Amino acid sequence: MSTVWRWLSRVLSVIALAIAVVLALYAYGRLTTPTPSQRDALALMQESAPMPEGENGFPLLMVASPPEGDWPMALSCRGEGASCLDAVQSAPEAHEAALLANSPALDAAERALRAPVFRNPDMTPAATDVLPPFQMVIRLSARRAFEFAAGRESAALGATCRDAADFARWSREQDSMVHAMIAVAGFRQSAALIGEMRARTPTVPMPDACLALAALPDPAAEGLICDGLRSEWRMIDGIGISVVDQVPEAQRPSVHWLHSPEQFSARSAERMAGYCGPAAVDAALRDDIDGARLDSPPRAIDRLSFPVSHILGEIAGGVMYADYWERQLDHVARRRLLAAFLQMEAMPAGLSNAERFAALPAELRDGPRPLRFDAGANTLGVALRGRQHDGAPGNEALLMLPSVSPASAPLAASLAP
């Protein structure tokens, strides 16, 4: 009998020791969170620029009505090579009816785009919050195309250049990831429409609104998605807190043993911090994110100390945002493409397009992603790398060059050394 008790005592001792080890590891994981790297990541992701002065376009767009009536699909001007002008000219009555029916919403969208500020007043948006009707901002290109087709070429071109400049400003002052991608899409549409308009009416003087678009873009300002991800992180942070709030109050003490909103917040920040900071700026300047740290592996002990937090945190990893960054860098390439297009427009009328292309500044023409001039097709292009562009793999963005392009005096003067 004593032998059995000795054996049982040893088993119980082993079990107690195992429990003690597990509890010690659990406590260690809890006491060492956040880690130093997580604290640095939190400080980086918590940075927020103060609210600028001026009219805020966010609430202006929130009150815009969603599309009414039958909106011709072609008015969305989607896809590489899609022609807004061809779409409008193919069915002018249908497009005019859609534009008239949605005129108040388009007016609100234009006012929101022109506003000096676009910022959600709620600094901690929830995943269930209703987004502004961004589709109305994207559809401004259809209004410009219709105005151009109706014979108001100069006014339509000037408004399109203003749209492109405002979308470029949005890309520098991202309010969210959705806002950042809307800026990219809006600029793409506007830039393509500017190229179309110039190809069809090369003798129309270049409006002053196009001047700012001829400058070389700054990848450090427009090549990052950091501010958009900060908003994403704040939303994810709110999800971590809501996990506890959704549990009946009587059960919340036990939930805290499995989940820590603070650890979840720190871990989420750690996974996203690679898109911000000096290393991210260097990657944007090189137009190369392959070497950037886009995620950070979890600590093994967190699986024990924060099992629910760990599971939630691993659902949305940092790598999933890499394609958004590629699209943002594609946007910078498009900015260079349009700047080169406009600078070529400003050169003396006696030069051929090949000579104009050769005369571009090397930093604009060559890199880090070289522009390509196709003399046979008379196009200016740049390679795209984002994995998804309207459902298709990225290939090349093209602008048709005017066959006749007299120099625009204001633009030429602004670019003169």
C-alpha positions as CSV (number, residue, x, y, z in Angstrom):
1,M,0.0,0.0,0.0
2,S,2.8,2.4,0.8
3,T,4.3,1.7,-2.6
4,V,1.0,2.9,-4.3
5,W,1.0,6.0,-2.2
6,R,4.6,6.8,-3.0
7,W,3.8,6.3,-6.8
8,L,0.7,8.4,-6.5
9,S,2.6,11.1,-4.6
10,R,5.2,11.3,-7.3
11,V,2.6,11.6,-10.0
12,L,0.8,14.4,-8.1
13,S,4.2,16.1,-7.7
14,V,4.9,15.9,-11.4
15,I,1.4,17.3,-12.2
16,A,1.9,20.1,-9.7
17,L,5.3,20.9,-11.1
18,A,3.9,20.9,-14.6
19,I,1.1,23.3,-13.5
20,A,3.6,25.5,-11.7
21,V,5.7,25.7,-14.9
22,V,2.7,26.5,-17.0
23,L,1.6,29.2,-14.6
24,A,5.1,30.6,-14.5
25,L,5.3,30.8,-18.2
26,Y,1.8,32.3,-18.4
27,A,2.8,34.9,-15.8
28,Y,6.0,35.6,-17.7
29,G,4.2,36.2,-20.9
30,R,1.8,38.5,-19.2
31,L,4.4,40.5,-17.3
32,T,6.7,41.0,-20.4
33,T,4.0,42.4,-22.6
34,P,4.2,44.8,-24.4
35,T,7.8,44.0,-25.5
36,P,10.2,46.8,-26.3
37,S,9.6,46.3,-30.0
38,Q,5.9,46.4,-29.4
39,R,6.2,49.6,-27.4
40,D,8.1,51.2,-30.3
41,A,5.5,50.0,-32.8
42,L,2.7,51.4,-30.6
43,A,4.4,54.8,-30.5
44,L,4.7,54.7,-34.3
45,M,1.1,53.7,-35.0
46,Q,-0.3,56.1,-32.4
47,E,1.2,59.1,-34.1
48,S,-1.5,61.4,-35.6
49,A,-1.3,64.7,-37.3
50,P,-3.5,67.4,-35.8
51,M,-6.7,68.2,-37.6
52,P,-5.9,70.9,-40.2
53,E,-7.9,74.0,-40.5
54,G,-10.6,74.5,-43.2
55,E,-13.7,72.9,-44.4
56,N,-13.8,69.1,-43.8
57,G,-14.9,67.1,-46.9
58,F,-15.7,64.0,-44.9
59,P,-19.1,65.1,-43.5
60,L,-19.8,66.8,-46.9
61,L,-19.5,63.5,-48.6
62,M,-21.4,61.6,-46.0
63,V,-24.6,63.5,-46.9
64,A,-24.2,62.8,-50.6
65,S,-27.0,60.5,-51.9
66,P,-26.0,57.1,-53.4
67,P,-26.5,56.7,-57.1
68,E,-30.0,57.1,-58.4
69,G,-31.6,55.6,-61.5
70,D,-29.9,53.5,-64.1
71,W,-26.2,54.5,-64.1
72,P,-24.5,53.5,-67.4
73,M,-21.7,51.1,-66.4
74,A,-19.4,52.8,-68.8
75,L,-19.6,56.0,-66.7
76,S,-17.4,54.3,-64.1
77,C,-14.5,54.6,-66.6
78,R,-12.9,51.5,-65.1
79,G,-10.0,49.5,-66.3
80,E,-6.7,50.2,-68.0
81,G,-7.4,51.7,-71.5
82,A,-11.1,52.4,-70.8
83,S,-12.2,55.5,-72.6
84,C,-14.6,57.8,-70.8
85,L,-15.0,60.0,-73.9
86,D,-15.9,57.0,-76.1
87,A,-18.4,55.9,-73.5
88,V,-20.1,59.3,-73.3
89,Q,-20.2,59.7,-77.1
90,S,-21.6,56.3,-77.6
91,A,-24.7,57.0,-75.5
92,P,-24.9,60.7,-74.7
93,E,-28.6,60.7,-73.7
94,A,-28.2,58.0,-71.1
95,H,-25.2,59.6,-69.7
96,E,-26.8,63.0,-69.5
97,A,-29.9,61.5,-67.8
98,A,-27.7,59.8,-65.2
99,L,-25.6,62.9,-64.6
100,L,-28.7,65.1,-64.1
101,A,-30.3,62.6,-61.8
102,N,-27.2,62.5,-59.6
103,S,-26.3,66.2,-59.9
104,P,-26.7,67.1,-56.2
105,A,-24.6,64.1,-55.1
106,L,-21.9,64.8,-57.7
107,D,-21.9,68.5,-56.5
108,A,-21.4,67.3,-52.9
109,A,-18.6,64.9,-54.0
110,E,-16.8,67.7,-55.9
111,R,-17.1,69.9,-52.9
112,A,-15.7,67.2,-50.7
113,L,-12.8,66.6,-53.0
114,R,-12.0,70.3,-53.2
115,A,-12.2,70.8,-49.4
116,P,-8.7,71.4,-47.8
117,V,-9.4,68.6,-45.2
118,F,-10.8,65.1,-45.5
119,R,-10.8,63.5,-42.0
120,N,-13.2,61.3,-40.2
121,P,-14.1,63.3,-37.1
122,D,-14.3,59.9,-35.2
123,M,-10.7,59.0,-34.5
124,T,-11.6,55.5,-33.5
125,P,-13.9,54.2,-36.3
126,A,-15.6,50.9,-35.9
127,A,-15.6,48.2,-38.6
128,T,-19.4,48.5,-38.8
129,D,-19.3,52.3,-39.5
130,V,-21.0,53.4,-42.8
131,L,-18.5,54.7,-45.3
132,P,-19.1,57.9,-47.3
133,P,-20.4,57.3,-50.9
134,F,-16.9,57.4,-52.5
135,Q,-18.4,56.1,-55.7
136,M,-19.7,59.6,-56.4
137,V,-16.2,61.0,-56.2
138,I,-15.0,58.4,-58.7
139,R,-17.8,59.3,-61.0
140,L,-16.7,62.9,-61.4
141,S,-14.7,61.7,-64.4
142,A,-17.9,61.0,-66.2
143,R,-19.1,64.5,-65.6
144,R,-15.8,65.9,-67.0
145,A,-16.0,63.6,-70.0
146,F,-19.6,64.7,-70.8
147,E,-18.6,68.4,-70.5
148,F,-15.7,67.8,-72.9
149,A,-17.9,66.0,-75.4
150,A,-20.4,68.8,-75.2
151,G,-17.8,71.3,-76.5
152,R,-16.6,72.8,-73.2
153,E,-13.1,71.4,-73.7
154,S,-11.0,73.9,-71.8
155,A,-13.3,74.0,-68.8
156,A,-13.5,70.2,-68.7
157,L,-9.7,69.8,-69.0
158,G,-9.1,72.3,-66.2
159,A,-11.6,70.6,-63.9
160,T,-10.0,67.2,-64.6
161,C,-6.6,68.6,-63.7
162,R,-8.0,70.0,-60.5
163,D,-9.5,66.5,-59.8
164,A,-6.1,64.8,-60.4
165,A,-4.3,67.3,-58.1
166,D,-6.9,66.8,-55.3
167,F,-6.7,63.0,-55.6
168,A,-2.9,63.4,-55.4
169,R,-3.4,65.5,-52.2
170,W,-5.7,62.8,-50.8
171,S,-3.0,60.2,-51.4
172,R,-0.6,62.3,-49.2
173,E,-3.3,62.8,-46.5
174,Q,-4.9,59.4,-46.2
175,D,-7.8,59.1,-43.8
176,S,-8.2,55.4,-44.1
177,M,-7.1,52.5,-46.4
178,V,-10.3,52.9,-48.4
179,H,-9.7,56.6,-48.7
180,A,-6.1,55.9,-49.9
181,M,-7.3,53.4,-52.6
182,I,-10.0,55.8,-53.7
183,A,-7.3,58.5,-54.2
184,V,-5.3,56.0,-56.3
185,A,-8.3,55.0,-58.4
186,G,-9.4,58.6,-58.8
187,F,-6.0,59.8,-60.0
188,R,-5.8,56.9,-62.4
189,Q,-9.1,57.9,-64.0
190,S,-8.3,61.6,-64.1
191,A,-4.8,61.1,-65.6
192,A,-6.2,58.9,-68.3
193,L,-8.9,61.4,-69.1
194,I,-6.3,64.2,-69.3
195,G,-4.4,62.2,-71.8
196,E,-7.5,61.5,-73.9
197,M,-8.5,65.2,-73.9
198,R,-5.1,66.3,-75.0
199,A,-4.9,63.7,-77.7
200,R,-8.2,64.9,-79.2
201,T,-7.7,68.7,-78.8
202,P,-3.9,69.3,-78.7
203,T,-4.4,73.0,-79.7
204,V,-6.5,73.9,-76.6
205,P,-4.2,75.9,-74.3
206,M,-3.2,74.0,-71.2
207,P,-5.2,75.4,-68.2
208,D,-3.3,76.7,-65.2
209,A,-4.8,74.0,-63.1
210,C,-2.5,71.5,-64.8
211,L,0.7,73.3,-63.7
212,A,1.1,71.5,-60.3
213,L,0.8,68.1,-62.0
214,A,4.0,68.7,-64.0
215,A,6.2,68.6,-60.9
216,L,8.1,65.5,-59.9
217,P,6.1,63.6,-57.1
218,D,7.7,62.9,-53.8
219,P,7.6,59.1,-53.1
220,A,8.2,59.8,-49.4
221,A,4.9,61.7,-49.3
222,E,2.8,59.8,-51.8
223,G,4.5,56.4,-51.8
224,L,3.4,55.2,-48.3
225,I,0.2,53.8,-46.9
226,C,1.2,54.5,-43.3
227,D,-1.5,57.0,-42.4
228,G,-4.2,54.7,-44.0
229,L,-2.9,51.8,-41.9
230,R,-2.9,53.9,-38.8
231,S,-6.6,54.3,-39.2
232,E,-6.9,50.6,-39.9
233,W,-5.0,49.8,-36.7
234,R,-7.3,52.1,-34.7
235,M,-10.2,50.2,-36.0
236,I,-8.6,46.8,-35.2
237,D,-7.8,48.1,-31.8
238,G,-11.5,48.8,-31.3
239,I,-12.3,45.2,-32.3
240,G,-9.9,43.9,-29.6
241,I,-11.7,46.0,-27.0
242,S,-15.2,45.0,-28.2
243,V,-14.4,41.3,-27.7
244,V,-14.6,41.9,-23.9
245,D,-17.6,44.2,-24.2
246,Q,-19.6,41.6,-26.1
247,V,-19.2,39.0,-23.3
248,P,-21.8,39.0,-20.5
249,E,-20.6,41.1,-17.6
250,A,-20.6,38.1,-15.2
251,Q,-18.2,36.2,-17.5
252,R,-15.8,39.1,-18.3
253,P,-13.3,38.3,-15.5
254,S,-12.7,34.9,-17.0
255,V,-12.3,36.3,-20.5
256,H,-9.4,38.5,-19.3
257,W,-7.5,35.3,-18.5
258,L,-7.6,34.4,-22.2
259,H,-7.6,37.8,-23.9
260,S,-5.9,41.1,-23.4
261,P,-7.0,44.1,-25.5
262,E,-3.7,45.8,-24.6
263,Q,-1.6,42.9,-25.9
264,F,-3.8,42.6,-29.0
265,S,-3.3,46.3,-29.7
266,A,0.5,46.0,-29.2
267,R,0.7,42.9,-31.4
268,S,-1.4,44.5,-34.1
269,A,0.9,47.6,-34.1
270,E,3.9,45.4,-34.3
271,R,2.6,43.6,-37.4
272,M,1.8,46.9,-39.2
273,A,4.8,49.1,-38.1
274,G,6.8,47.9,-41.1
275,Y,4.7,50.2,-43.3
276,C,5.8,53.3,-41.3
277,G,9.0,54.8,-40.2
278,P,12.4,55.5,-41.9
279,A,12.8,52.0,-43.4
280,A,9.4,52.3,-45.1
281,V,10.4,55.7,-46.5
282,D,13.6,54.2,-47.9
283,A,11.6,51.4,-49.6
284,A,9.3,53.9,-51.1
285,L,12.2,56.0,-52.4
286,R,13.7,52.9,-54.0
287,D,10.3,51.9,-55.4
288,D,11.0,48.5,-53.9
289,I,9.3,46.9,-50.9
290,D,10.6,43.4,-51.3
291,G,13.2,43.9,-48.6
292,A,10.8,45.7,-46.2
293,R,9.8,44.1,-43.0
294,L,6.0,43.7,-43.5
295,D,5.3,41.4,-40.6
296,S,6.8,40.2,-37.3
297,P,6.6,36.6,-36.0
298,P,4.7,36.1,-32.7
299,R,6.3,35.1,-29.5
300,A,5.6,31.4,-28.8
301,I,4.7,32.2,-25.2
302,D,1.8,34.5,-26.4
303,R,-0.1,31.4,-27.5
304,L,-0.2,30.4,-23.9
305,S,-0.5,33.7,-22.2
306,F,-3.0,35.3,-24.6
307,P,-4.7,32.4,-26.6
308,V,-7.7,34.4,-27.8
309,S,-5.7,37.5,-28.5
310,H,-3.2,35.4,-30.5
311,I,-5.9,33.8,-32.6
312,L,-7.5,37.2,-33.4
313,G,-4.2,38.8,-34.1
314,E,-3.1,36.2,-36.6
315,I,-6.2,36.6,-38.7
316,A,-5.1,39.9,-40.3
317,G,-1.4,39.9,-40.8
318,G,0.9,42.6,-42.1
319,V,1.7,40.9,-45.4
320,M,-1.9,41.2,-46.5
321,Y,-1.4,44.9,-47.0
322,A,1.6,44.5,-49.3
323,D,-0.5,44.7,-52.4
324,Y,-2.0,48.0,-51.2
325,W,1.5,49.4,-50.9
326,E,2.3,48.2,-54.4
327,R,-0.8,50.0,-55.7
328,Q,0.4,53.1,-53.9
329,L,3.8,52.9,-55.6
330,D,2.0,52.4,-58.9
331,H,0.2,55.6,-58.1
332,V,3.6,57.4,-57.8
333,A,4.6,55.9,-61.1
334,R,1.4,57.3,-62.7
335,R,2.2,60.6,-61.2
336,R,5.6,60.6,-62.8
337,L,4.0,59.5,-66.1
338,L,1.5,62.4,-66.1
339,A,4.3,64.8,-65.0
340,A,6.4,63.7,-68.0
341,F,3.4,63.9,-70.3
342,L,2.8,67.5,-69.3
343,Q,6.5,68.5,-69.4
344,M,6.7,67.1,-72.9
345,E,3.6,69.3,-73.7
346,A,5.5,72.3,-72.5
347,M,8.5,71.9,-74.8
348,P,9.0,73.8,-78.1
349,A,6.5,72.9,-80.8
350,G,9.3,72.1,-83.3
351,L,10.4,69.0,-81.4
352,S,9.3,65.5,-82.1
353,N,7.8,63.4,-79.3
354,A,11.0,61.3,-79.3
355,E,13.1,64.5,-78.8
356,R,10.8,65.6,-76.1
357,F,11.1,62.3,-74.3
358,A,14.9,62.4,-74.5
359,A,14.8,66.0,-73.1
360,L,13.0,65.0,-69.9
361,P,14.9,65.2,-66.6
362,A,16.6,61.9,-65.9
363,E,15.1,61.5,-62.5
364,L,11.6,61.8,-64.0
365,R,12.2,59.7,-67.1
366,D,14.5,56.9,-65.9
367,G,13.8,55.9,-62.4
368,P,13.5,54.2,-60.2
369,R,10.8,52.8,-62.5
370,P,11.7,53.9,-66.1
371,L,9.1,55.4,-68.4
372,R,8.8,54.0,-71.8
373,F,8.2,55.9,-75.1
374,D,6.7,53.9,-78.0
375,A,7.3,55.9,-81.2
376,G,5.2,53.5,-83.3
377,A,2.1,53.8,-81.0
378,N,3.0,57.3,-80.0
379,T,2.4,56.5,-76.3
380,L,4.1,57.1,-73.0
381,G,4.0,54.2,-70.6
382,V,5.1,52.9,-67.2
383,A,5.1,49.4,-65.8
384,L,2.6,48.5,-63.0
385,R,3.3,46.0,-60.3
386,G,0.2,45.8,-58.0
387,R,-1.2,42.4,-58.2
388,Q,-4.8,43.5,-58.7
389,H,-6.0,46.3,-61.0
390,D,-9.7,46.0,-61.6
391,G,-9.4,42.2,-61.3
392,A,-6.5,42.0,-63.8
393,P,-2.7,41.6,-63.1
394,G,-0.8,44.8,-63.3
395,N,0.9,45.4,-66.6
396,E,1.4,49.0,-68.0
397,A,-0.3,52.4,-67.7
398,L,-0.3,54.3,-71.1
399,L,-1.0,57.8,-72.1
400,M,-1.5,58.7,-75.8
401,L,0.7,61.6,-76.8
402,P,-0.8,64.3,-79.0
403,S,0.6,64.3,-82.6
404,V,0.6,68.1,-82.5
405,S,1.6,69.8,-79.3
406,P,2.3,73.5,-79.2
407,A,4.0,74.7,-76.1
408,S,1.8,76.0,-73.4
409,A,3.3,79.4,-72.4
410,P,2.4,79.3,-68.6
411,L,3.5,75.7,-68.2
412,A,6.7,76.2,-70.2
413,A,7.6,79.2,-68.2
414,S,7.0,77.4,-64.9
415,L,9.4,74.6,-65.9
416,A,12.1,76.8,-67.3
417,P,15.4,76.6,-65.4
